[in-house]
Amino acid sequence: MTATSGVWAGINDPLTPRQPIELFNGRDLTGWMPVAKGTNTTDIWWATNGVIRCAGKPFGYLRTLQTYRDYELLVDWRWPEAPGNSGVFLQLNPPDKVWPYCYEAQLLAGNAGEIRLNGGSTLQSISPPTAKSVPRRLPSSEKPVGQWNTYDLICRGHSITVRVNGVLQNEVFGTSVDSGCIGLQAEGQLVEFRNLTLKPLATP
């Protein structure tokens, strides 16, 4: 299994935002880097009319060049044609590979709100300790295919909180890292993203 690799800008200096940051400029993929199995990433991701579109194949992800800590991330997503599988990667750390070291806010249709542990990441709060995911707390709060959903993801210190369309679906503690890049997953189905906004957390 191979993946394209790139420079990890800012990996030793995670940014804590002081003002909201629009991670996607609505026009192109400036500030992002694609990673995929093999070498061809040009046909997976593209920007159009304020939306990031992902073809879903080959498997991989689009990640920020900058790393971040202590933030609230708002992400809209939808399945424009048919339900499928994707995810939002949080605290993504090197090396670039499929799949990377990160925590995945699951987007498998019907399972949004689950948190998956990828690439060797760990959680102190998980039970049993060998588990690789934490299921969502409540029945699915997703909208039908074609409609936009909103993820509200909070990464504070070593904790992650997940809301799907305003419904609290998960909260985990004891992450093994407290900063990293943000990624959008390609995992088999056409999916769209928009309004990726990173907000600083209020000082406790």
N, C-alpha and C positions, 0 to 999 in steps of 0.2 A: 504494500500500500504506500503510495507516494503522494506528495502534495507540493504545490508551488510554495515557495518561501519568500519572505520579504523582510525588510528592515523593521524592527519593532521600535518605532518612534515613541519616545517618552516612556519606555517600559520601566526605567529606573526613576522616573519622576512623574507618578500619577497625578493627574490634574483634579483638584476639587473645584468644581465650577462655582464662581461667585455670582454669576448672572446666568439665566437660562441660555442654553446653547442649542441651536437648531443643527442637529447632526447631518441632516440632508438638506442641501440648498434648493431642491426642487427641480434642478436643471441637469445635473450630472453627478457622477460618483466621486467627486473631489473629497478627499479625506477618508476614503474607504479603499480597501484592498481585497480582491477576490482570492480565495484559496479553494482548490478542487483536486479530486483524484485526477492523475494524469497532468497534462499541461494546458489544456484548452479551457480558459475561463471566459472568453470573450462573448460567448453566446448564452451564458447563464443569467447574467445580471445586466439590466439597463434601466435608464431613467427616462420617464416620459410624463409630461403634464402633471408634475408634482408628485409622481408615484414611482417607487422603486419596484420593478417587476423582476421576478425570479422564475426562470423556466423549470427549476427543480432538479434538473439533470445536467451533467453528472453531479453526484453528491459533493457537497462542500459548503462554503459559507462566505459571506462578505463581512469583513470586520473593519472597525475604525483603526486608523493609524495611531491615534492617541489613546492612552490608558486613563481611566477615571476611578475615583473613589468617592464615597459618601454623596449619593445623588438619588433623585427620583427620575425615572425614565418613563416617558409616555410614548407608546407606539401603537399606531393603528394598523390593523391587518385585515385582509379578507381573502376568500377563495372565489375568484371571479368566474370559474367554470364548474369545478367539482371539488368536494372536500378532499383534503390530503394531509400531508405531514410536513412540518417545518418546526422552527423554534427560534427563540431569542436567546443568544448566548450572553451570559453575564460573567464578569471577572475572568475573562478569557486570557490565558497566559501562554507563553511559548513552550515548545516550538509549534509552528504552524503544521498541522496535520489533520487528517480526517479520521477520528474526531479529536478536537483539541481538549486541553485541560480547561474546564469551565463548568459553570452551572447553567443548565438549560431550562428556561421557562418554556414548557412544552406548548406546541401549537398543533399537535395531532388533533384533527377535528374531533370534537367531543371530549377532549382531555386537556384543553387549555386550563392552566392553573397548576398542573403537576410540575414538580421540579425534578429534573434528572441530573445525576452526577456523571460527568463525562471526563474521560482522559485521566482518571486517577484522582479526581477531586474528592474531598471527604466532607462529612458533616458530623459534628459532635452530637447533634440532636436526633440523628436518624436511628430507627429501630426496625429490624435488627441491624447491627453495625455493618453487615455485608450487603445491605440493600443498596440499590442503585437509583432509586427514585422515591419521592415523597408524593403520594396521590393528592389530588385536590380535595378540599374539605367538604364541598357541597356539590349537589348536582350541577351539570354543565350550565354556565351562564352565557354561553356563546349565542350569537345571532345566526340566522339562516345563511346558507351559501349566497354570495353576492352582496351581502350587507357588511359594513365596516364594523369591526370590533376594536376595543381599546384595552391594551395592557397597561397597567399602572404598576411599575416595578420599583421597589425601594431597596437600595443597597446601602446599608449603614453599618460601618465596622465589619463585623463578621456575621451579619444577619441579612436575610433577603425576605421581603414581603411582596406578595403577588395578589393583585386584584384584576379580575376580568369583568369588563363593563361595570365597574364599580362594586363588584362583589368580592369580598375577601375570600380567596381560595387557598392561600398557603402562607406559611411563615416558618422559616427555618433559622437555626442558630448554629454558630460554631463552624462557619466556613473556614477552609484551610488557607484561603487568601482573602484580602480585603480590598483588592483593586485589580484592574485589568481592562482589556478592550471590551467592546460591545460587538456582538456578531448577529447576523441574520442567516438562518440555515436554509440550504437547498437540500431537500430530501424527497424528491420524486414528483412533485406536483406544482403547477403554476400557482404562485401566491404573490400578493401585492402588499406593499408597506407604504405608509405615508406618515407625516407629522411626527417625526422622531425628535422629541424634545427632551433635553437633559436639564433638570432643575437642581440647584443646590439645596441641600437639606438645611432646615433651620437649626441654629445652634441650640442644643438641649438646655 
